[in-house]
Every structure is written in structure tokens, then in C-alpha cells.
Amino acid sequence: MARADNNLFMSNLSGTIGNQMTIRQRGGSTIVSKKQKKSKKRSTEAQLEVQETFNESTLYAKKVMLDPDLKALYKAVALPGQNAYNMAIRDALNPPEIKSVITDNYTGKTGDQIVVRAIDVFRVFQVVVAIYTAAGTLLEKGNAVMGRNSIDWTYTATKKNTNPKGGKIIAMAEDLPGNETYSEISI
């Protein structure tokens, strides 16, 4: 693969020449590469899964391009050489990550708080916290509130848990494309 910058003959040129090389434009540069041949092998199940995931990501990115406000937000966080479309695909391909679930201030009382630290390529849309009793029954479930730093989400308990020991907390973080990540911890 070769790059040609500031070349009079190659500027704004793209396509395949002589069934041998492909010229394309990317981030203000012209890229010349050998023409790729179509594989004659059948795709494996894993490859088909990846293709399907990528197709879903491109559909999401196309929807983002139709929303001027969302497009502008993605463009604002795009890296050099990327655009809003690339950033939307990247966001759709990468689910959010739950870094930690902090239960130090949860003793089972109403008003106790659970803090979930969640990050994403672009932004976390919502965090939902579910509290289960030691017997395994759902005590309560609700949305956490995003903190000022945009990565810590606080859930305030609304019901008394008489015996929190042996119970569990499940936190779910969801990003704008709808990817969900779960984290379960024992109390």
C-alpha cells in the first residue's frame, strides 16, 4: 500500500485501474493498493457473525447521519482522520464497559447508594441497577443517575433489605446503539 499526498495526478482520484490496483481517498490522503481478490472460500460461522455485526453497525451509523444533532455530537469526538460516520460505527461495535460496582455505602437501608462506574467509546445512555435478596428474589430495580463526571452512576435504594448478606446486585450499562453490558456482584 502506498500513500500519495499533494499529488496533482492523484488528487480526488478513486477506483480500480486495470484490474490490478485500487485508488481511494482517506483523511485527505490518496491511498494506492493492490486490488483485493474475492475469496473463493466459504465464510465460517464466526466470520458470518462478524459480518452481521458490522452490517448492524453500518445501519446504526446511517441512522446517525440522518440526525443532525447526533451527527454533530459524533463528529465532535471523532479522532483525526475519522468522521461522524466512522465514530458511530466504532460506537456500535464496542459495548460499554462496567469498571466497578461500589457497594460500600449499601447496608440494606432505604436511601443507601450504589455507585456504578461505566464508560463507553462515545457515551453511556443508561445504567440500571437490580438488587436481589439472599433468597434470589428481585427486591428492586431502577435507573441510576449520572454523576457530574459522566462515568459514575448512582442508584439510591428505595426499599429496605432486611438481610442484604448473601444477596446480589446486577448492574446493566447500555450505550446509544443499544449494546448492553452486565456486571453481577455478591453483597
C-alpha positions as CSV (number, residue, x, y, z in Angstrom):
1,M,0.0,0.0,0.0
2,A,1.3,3.4,-1.0
3,R,0.2,6.9,0.0
4,A,0.3,9.9,-2.2
5,D,-0.1,13.3,-0.6
6,N,-0.4,16.6,-2.6
7,N,0.0,14.9,-6.0
8,L,-1.5,16.7,-9.0
9,F,-2.3,13.5,-10.9
10,M,-3.8,11.5,-8.0
11,S,-5.9,14.2,-6.2
12,N,-9.5,13.3,-6.0
13,L,-8.9,10.1,-8.0
14,S,-10.5,6.9,-6.8
15,G,-11.4,3.5,-8.2
16,T,-9.8,0.4,-9.7
17,I,-7.3,0.6,-12.6
18,G,-6.6,-2.3,-15.0
19,N,-8.0,-4.9,-12.5
20,Q,-4.6,-4.5,-10.7
21,M,-4.7,-1.6,-8.3
22,T,-7.2,0.4,-6.3
23,I,-7.0,4.1,-5.5
24,R,-9.0,5.6,-2.7
25,Q,-9.2,8.8,-0.7
26,R,-9.0,8.7,3.1
27,G,-8.5,11.6,5.5
28,G,-7.1,13.9,2.8
29,S,-4.6,11.3,1.5
30,T,-4.7,9.2,-1.6
31,I,-4.1,5.5,-0.9
32,V,-2.9,3.2,-3.7
33,S,-3.1,-0.6,-3.0
34,K,-3.1,-3.9,-4.8
35,K,-6.7,-4.9,-5.9
36,Q,-8.1,-7.4,-3.4
37,K,-9.5,-10.6,-4.9
38,K,-12.7,-12.1,-3.7
39,S,-12.1,-15.2,-1.6
40,K,-13.4,-18.5,-3.0
41,K,-13.6,-20.0,0.5
42,R,-17.0,-20.1,2.3
43,S,-17.3,-17.9,5.3
44,T,-17.1,-19.7,8.7
45,E,-19.9,-19.2,11.3
46,A,-17.7,-16.8,13.2
47,Q,-17.0,-14.7,10.1
48,L,-20.7,-14.6,9.3
49,E,-21.4,-13.4,12.8
50,V,-18.8,-10.6,12.4
51,Q,-20.3,-9.6,9.1
52,E,-23.8,-9.4,10.6
53,T,-22.5,-7.3,13.5
54,F,-20.7,-5.0,11.1
55,N,-23.9,-4.7,8.9
56,E,-25.9,-3.7,12.0
57,S,-23.3,-1.2,12.9
58,T,-23.4,0.5,9.5
59,L,-27.2,0.6,9.7
60,Y,-26.9,2.4,13.0
61,A,-24.3,4.8,11.5
62,K,-26.6,5.6,8.6
63,K,-29.4,6.5,11.1
64,V,-27.0,8.8,13.0
65,M,-26.2,10.6,9.7
66,L,-29.9,11.4,9.3
67,D,-30.0,13.2,12.7
68,P,-28.0,16.5,12.5
69,D,-27.7,16.9,16.3
70,L,-26.4,13.3,16.9
71,K,-24.2,13.6,13.8
72,A,-22.6,16.8,15.3
73,L,-22.0,15.1,18.6
74,Y,-20.2,12.1,17.0
75,K,-18.2,14.5,14.8
76,A,-17.1,16.4,17.9
77,V,-15.5,13.3,19.4
78,A,-14.1,11.8,16.2
79,L,-10.4,11.2,16.1
80,P,-8.1,12.7,13.4
81,G,-8.8,11.0,10.1
82,Q,-12.3,10.0,11.2
83,N,-15.7,11.4,10.6
84,A,-19.0,11.1,12.4
85,Y,-19.9,8.0,10.4
86,N,-16.7,6.2,11.4
87,M,-17.2,7.2,15.0
88,A,-20.8,5.9,15.0
89,I,-19.7,2.5,13.6
90,R,-17.0,2.4,16.2
91,D,-19.5,3.1,19.0
92,A,-21.9,0.4,17.7
93,L,-19.2,-2.2,17.5
94,N,-17.9,-1.5,21.1
95,P,-20.3,-2.2,24.0
96,P,-20.0,-0.1,27.2
97,E,-17.7,-1.3,30.0
98,I,-18.6,-1.5,33.6
99,K,-15.4,-0.7,35.5
100,S,-16.7,-1.2,39.0
101,V,-19.8,-1.5,41.2
102,I,-19.2,0.1,44.6
103,T,-21.5,-1.2,47.4
104,D,-19.6,0.2,50.4
105,N,-22.5,2.5,51.3
106,Y,-25.2,-0.1,50.8
107,T,-26.3,-1.8,54.1
108,G,-29.9,-2.6,53.0
109,K,-31.5,0.7,54.3
110,T,-33.7,2.9,52.2
111,G,-31.6,5.7,50.8
112,D,-28.3,3.7,50.7
113,Q,-26.4,4.3,47.5
114,I,-24.7,2.0,44.9
115,V,-22.3,3.6,42.5
116,V,-21.6,2.1,39.1
117,R,-18.6,3.3,37.1
118,A,-19.4,2.8,33.4
119,I,-17.5,4.0,30.3
120,D,-18.1,3.8,26.5
121,V,-16.4,4.8,23.3
122,F,-19.0,7.7,22.9
123,R,-21.4,7.8,25.9
124,V,-23.3,5.5,28.2
125,F,-27.1,6.0,27.7
126,Q,-28.4,4.5,30.9
127,V,-27.4,2.3,33.9
128,V,-30.0,0.1,35.5
129,V,-29.4,-1.5,38.9
130,A,-31.2,-4.5,40.3
131,I,-31.0,-5.7,43.9
132,Y,-31.7,-9.3,44.8
133,T,-32.3,-10.8,48.2
134,A,-30.3,-13.7,49.6
135,A,-33.2,-16.0,48.6
136,G,-32.7,-14.8,45.0
137,T,-35.9,-12.8,44.6
138,L,-35.8,-9.3,43.0
139,L,-36.2,-6.7,45.7
140,E,-36.0,-3.6,43.5
141,K,-34.8,-2.4,40.1
142,G,-34.3,1.1,38.7
143,N,-32.3,3.6,36.8
144,A,-29.2,5.1,38.2
145,V,-28.5,8.8,37.9
146,M,-25.4,10.0,36.0
147,G,-22.8,11.9,38.1
148,R,-21.1,15.1,37.1
149,N,-18.1,13.3,35.8
150,S,-20.3,11.3,33.3
151,I,-18.8,8.0,34.3
152,D,-20.2,7.4,37.8
153,W,-23.8,6.5,38.0
154,T,-25.6,6.5,41.4
155,Y,-28.5,4.3,42.3
156,T,-30.4,5.1,45.6
157,A,-32.2,2.2,47.2
158,T,-36.0,2.7,47.6
159,K,-36.8,-0.5,49.6
160,K,-35.4,-1.9,52.9
161,N,-33.4,-5.1,52.5
162,T,-33.6,-6.8,55.9
163,N,-30.9,-9.3,55.1
164,P,-28.6,-8.0,52.4
165,K,-25.8,-10.5,53.2
166,G,-25.8,-13.3,50.5
167,G,-27.8,-11.2,48.1
168,K,-26.5,-9.8,44.8
169,I,-26.5,-6.7,42.7
170,I,-26.7,-6.7,38.9
171,A,-25.8,-3.6,37.0
172,M,-26.5,-3.1,33.4
173,A,-25.0,-0.3,31.2
174,E,-26.4,0.5,27.8
175,D,-24.9,2.8,25.1
176,L,-26.7,4.7,22.4
177,P,-26.6,1.9,19.8
178,G,-28.3,-0.4,22.3
179,N,-25.3,-2.5,23.3
180,E,-25.7,-3.8,26.9
181,T,-23.1,-5.0,29.4
182,Y,-23.9,-6.6,32.7
183,S,-21.9,-6.9,36.0
184,E,-23.0,-9.1,38.9
185,I,-21.6,-8.9,42.4
186,S,-22.4,-10.5,45.7
187,I,-23.2,-8.4,48.7
